[in-house]
Amino acid sequence: MEANLWFDNDCAKAFWDQRHGKSYLDLLQATGEKLAVQEGDTWIDLGCGSGQLTALLWQKSAGTIGQIHALDCAPANRDIIEKLAARLASDAGPKRIRFGVHDLSRGLPQFAASSIDGVVSGLAISYAESFDAGSGRYTDAAYNHLLADVHRVLRPGGQFVFSVNVPRPRFWNILIQSFLSGLFAPHARRVFFNSLRMQRYGRWLKKEARRGRFHFFPIREIAARLTAAGFIDIEHALSYAGQAYVVRALKPFGERNATARPTAR
């Protein structure tokens, strides 16, 4: 298997500044509109990056959320999440926002069944990767397993809210839409150069998706896989300069956690 650039700290840092762009702010708003966060809830921010969705969960609950597990495969995100936690939760008790280095391709084995109220993920689950040594090819087994494991850890009635890129995303559309807002962002020069670095990583992502390593599926296929994993009430909207779906799905009340997993291809 070739190296996965998502694990590199330089790659992680290149995406920290996307929060200044209009496209990303639109995506954040569209995600927030689908979140229902209650006092005392426990949530996972899966593929948390710089913690924009973690902050959104905190804001949606007016600071009353019980705990947020912010998980990401890049260790560089630890510092920025810990700074965010100190700013948000300084007077609300320690360790309510916890960062963990975690590869989402493994699912969520560290969490017990029916222990989580909600899972949110921003442009991350498409990168669950699995490689079949026998055939020498990438498969979608890790992607399917991740959906099933999110269903397993959610409490009945729990929410799964996530964004994923559309098939054949045009990343330049995102840059163009965000260009003017980026000019007025703090550290505009850094933001501009990081935007160019993101385009370079975007070319790599699309190349790997064509190989089957990553997964930019049409919404009908995403919905079918969510249904196969046991989710119901699936809805979606288009955002991120038309380059991402924002999806919400629910775990049914009263359902057992044993879930049929789709067959890997």
RAUR-V958968 format. One record per residue. N is the residue number from 1. RES is the residue in one small letter. BURIAL is + if it has 16 or more other ideal C-beta (glycine too) atoms within 10 Angstrom, else -. Layout:
BEGIN
n=N res=RES burial=BURIAL
n=N res=RES burial=BURIAL
END
This chain:
BEGIN
n=1 res=m burial=-
n=2 res=e burial=-
n=3 res=a burial=-
n=4 res=n burial=+
n=5 res=l burial=+
n=6 res=w burial=+
n=7 res=f burial=-
n=8 res=d burial=+
n=9 res=n burial=-
n=10 res=d burial=-
n=11 res=c burial=+
n=12 res=a burial=+
n=13 res=k burial=+
n=14 res=a burial=+
n=15 res=f burial=+
n=16 res=w burial=+
n=17 res=d burial=+
n=18 res=q burial=+
n=19 res=r burial=+
n=20 res=h burial=+
n=21 res=g burial=+
n=22 res=k burial=+
n=23 res=s burial=+
n=24 res=y burial=+
n=25 res=l burial=+
n=26 res=d burial=+
n=27 res=l burial=+
n=28 res=l burial=+
n=29 res=q burial=-
n=30 res=a burial=+
n=31 res=t burial=+
n=32 res=g burial=+
n=33 res=e burial=-
n=34 res=k burial=+
n=35 res=l burial=+
n=36 res=a burial=-
n=37 res=v burial=+
n=38 res=q burial=-
n=39 res=e burial=-
n=40 res=g burial=-
n=41 res=d burial=+
n=42 res=t burial=+
n=43 res=w burial=+
n=44 res=i burial=+
n=45 res=d burial=+
n=46 res=l burial=+
n=47 res=g burial=+
n=48 res=c burial=+
n=49 res=g burial=+
n=50 res=s burial=+
n=51 res=g burial=+
n=52 res=q burial=+
n=53 res=l burial=+
n=54 res=t burial=+
n=55 res=a burial=+
n=56 res=l burial=+
n=57 res=l burial=+
n=58 res=w burial=+
n=59 res=q burial=-
n=60 res=k burial=+
n=61 res=s burial=+
n=62 res=a burial=-
n=63 res=g burial=-
n=64 res=t burial=-
n=65 res=i burial=+
n=66 res=g burial=-
n=67 res=q burial=+
n=68 res=i burial=+
n=69 res=h burial=+
n=70 res=a burial=+
n=71 res=l burial=+
n=72 res=d burial=+
n=73 res=c burial=+
n=74 res=a burial=+
n=75 res=p burial=-
n=76 res=a burial=+
n=77 res=n burial=+
n=78 res=r burial=-
n=79 res=d burial=-
n=80 res=i burial=+
n=81 res=i burial=+
n=82 res=e burial=-
n=83 res=k burial=-
n=84 res=l burial=+
n=85 res=a burial=+
n=86 res=a burial=-
n=87 res=r burial=-
n=88 res=l burial=+
n=89 res=a burial=+
n=90 res=s burial=-
n=91 res=d burial=-
n=92 res=a burial=-
n=93 res=g burial=-
n=94 res=p burial=-
n=95 res=k burial=-
n=96 res=r burial=+
n=97 res=i burial=+
n=98 res=r burial=-
n=99 res=f burial=+
n=100 res=g burial=-
n=101 res=v burial=-
n=102 res=h burial=+
n=103 res=d burial=+
n=104 res=l burial=+
n=105 res=s burial=+
n=106 res=r burial=-
n=107 res=g burial=+
n=108 res=l burial=+
n=109 res=p burial=-
n=110 res=q burial=-
n=111 res=f burial=+
n=112 res=a burial=-
n=113 res=a burial=-
n=114 res=s burial=-
n=115 res=s burial=-
n=116 res=i burial=+
n=117 res=d burial=+
n=118 res=g burial=+
n=119 res=v burial=+
n=120 res=v burial=+
n=121 res=s burial=+
n=122 res=g burial=+
n=123 res=l burial=+
n=124 res=a burial=+
n=125 res=i burial=+
n=126 res=s burial=+
n=127 res=y burial=+
n=128 res=a burial=+
n=129 res=e burial=+
n=130 res=s burial=+
n=131 res=f burial=+
n=132 res=d burial=-
n=133 res=a burial=-
n=134 res=g burial=-
n=135 res=s burial=-
n=136 res=g burial=-
n=137 res=r burial=-
n=138 res=y burial=+
n=139 res=t burial=+
n=140 res=d burial=+
n=141 res=a burial=+
n=142 res=a burial=+
n=143 res=y burial=+
n=144 res=n burial=+
n=145 res=h burial=+
n=146 res=l burial=+
n=147 res=l burial=+
n=148 res=a burial=+
n=149 res=d burial=+
n=150 res=v burial=+
n=151 res=h burial=+
n=152 res=r burial=+
n=153 res=v burial=+
n=154 res=l burial=+
n=155 res=r burial=+
n=156 res=p burial=-
n=157 res=g burial=-
n=158 res=g burial=+
n=159 res=q burial=+
n=160 res=f burial=+
n=161 res=v burial=+
n=162 res=f burial=+
n=163 res=s burial=+
n=164 res=v burial=+
n=165 res=n burial=+
n=166 res=v burial=+
n=167 res=p burial=-
n=168 res=r burial=-
n=169 res=p burial=+
n=170 res=r burial=-
n=171 res=f burial=+
n=172 res=w burial=-
n=173 res=n burial=-
n=174 res=i burial=+
n=175 res=l burial=+
n=176 res=i burial=-
n=177 res=q burial=+
n=178 res=s burial=+
n=179 res=f burial=-
n=180 res=l burial=-
n=181 res=s burial=-
n=182 res=g burial=+
n=183 res=l burial=-
n=184 res=f burial=-
n=185 res=a burial=+
n=186 res=p burial=-
n=187 res=h burial=-
n=188 res=a burial=-
n=189 res=r burial=-
n=190 res=r burial=-
n=191 res=v burial=+
n=192 res=f burial=-
n=193 res=f burial=-
n=194 res=n burial=+
n=195 res=s burial=+
n=196 res=l burial=-
n=197 res=r burial=-
n=198 res=m burial=+
n=199 res=q burial=-
n=200 res=r burial=-
n=201 res=y burial=+
n=202 res=g burial=+
n=203 res=r burial=-
n=204 res=w burial=-
n=205 res=l burial=+
n=206 res=k burial=+
n=207 res=k burial=-
n=208 res=e burial=+
n=209 res=a burial=+
n=210 res=r burial=-
n=211 res=r burial=-
n=212 res=g burial=-
n=213 res=r burial=+
n=214 res=f burial=+
n=215 res=h burial=+
n=216 res=f burial=+
n=217 res=f burial=+
n=218 res=p burial=-
n=219 res=i burial=-
n=220 res=r burial=-
n=221 res=e burial=-
n=222 res=i burial=+
n=223 res=a burial=+
n=224 res=a burial=-
n=225 res=r burial=+
n=226 res=l burial=+
n=227 res=t burial=-
n=228 res=a burial=+
n=229 res=a burial=+
n=230 res=g burial=+
n=231 res=f burial=+
n=232 res=i burial=-
n=233 res=d burial=-
n=234 res=i burial=+
n=235 res=e burial=-
n=236 res=h burial=+
n=237 res=a burial=-
n=238 res=l burial=-
n=239 res=s burial=+
n=240 res=y burial=+
n=241 res=a burial=+
n=242 res=g burial=-
n=243 res=q burial=+
n=244 res=a burial=+
n=245 res=y burial=+
n=246 res=v burial=+
n=247 res=v burial=+
n=248 res=r burial=+
n=249 res=a burial=+
n=250 res=l burial=+
n=251 res=k burial=+
n=252 res=p burial=-
n=253 res=f burial=-
n=254 res=g burial=-
n=255 res=e burial=+
n=256 res=r burial=-
n=257 res=n burial=+
n=258 res=a burial=-
n=259 res=t burial=+
n=260 res=a burial=-
n=261 res=r burial=+
n=262 res=p burial=+
n=263 res=t burial=-
n=264 res=a burial=-
n=265 res=r burial=-
END
